[in-house]
Amino acid sequence: MGTKKSVSVLGLGRMGSALATALVEQGHEVTVWNRSDKPVPVNTTRATLEESFRSDVVVTCLSTYDVQRPLLGNGDGIKTLVNLTSGTPEQARATARWAAANGVEYVDGVIMAVPQQIGTAQARILFSGSANHHVLGAFGEPVYLGEDAGLAALYDLALLGIMWSTFGGYLQALALVGSAGITPRQFTPLATDWLSVVTTFLPGMGEETHSRSYETDVSALDINVSGLRLLAEAGAEQGLDTTLPQALHDLFERAQRIGHGAHGIASVIEEIRK
């Protein structure tokens, strides 16, 4: 299980509490701090903010960078900061610059899991900045992305964007078929089968965006613009909100207008890159 460390966890929301519990289960000496007086996880010790900074590793899991930044002060007493607070790549890079200026080793990480998965093989912890993952292995599988401290946040938001888009599309689909009395139980098996087919196109599409070569003999953008128009029209006919399909239609149509109508869907990235 590696060398045991003294670890302070700042932030006792659902995720912070799960992190503290996982550290205890790995045999680390764990202290916790929270702005409000929340119950502490079993076998952890409540500490003041100043006492927390004396640990070998300080793990932050706070609501925002705006909350976190004032707490860190000038880094007095902090040897290693493992930041698991969600934010943008530039916020992570700014914190890395602060850490470098104050002699603090900096690990920026993101948690690709829900609290219930922490400490299991299902959890992946993406991290960047320092290549030393320290205690991240207690939370899940650490995946190092590189020295640029902003990379973990970049990957996090990119992957969550895929998730949110998928969830939004699924809910739009449920509303559409539900207007005809079709239940989620009836529809979802077909949806999951279809998603397994759709994901097989991603590697090829990714290569097209890299080479910027969009010739296709499969499905031209023109056809997909028409399909999205039909999806939005069908939703409107059924009295549904059509914000999501209409936004996709408009994006695809803009790419069509700049000359990509006969190209593959991957060509839409040229409009997004603007």
Secondary structure, 3 states (H helix, E strand, C coil): CCCCCEEEEECCCHHHHHHHHHHHHCCCEEEEECCCCCCCCCCCEECCHHHHCCCCEEEECCCCHHHHHHHHCCCCCCCEEEECCCCCHHHHHHHHHHHHHCCCEEEEEEEECCHHHCCCCCCEEEEEECCCCCCHHHCCEEEECCCCCCHHHHHHHHHHHHHHHHHHHHHHHHHHHHCCCCCHHHHHHHHHHHHHHHHHHHHHHHHHHHHCCCCCCCCCHHHHHHHHHHHHHHHHHCCCCCHHHHHHHHHHHHHHHHHHCCCCHHHHHHHHCC
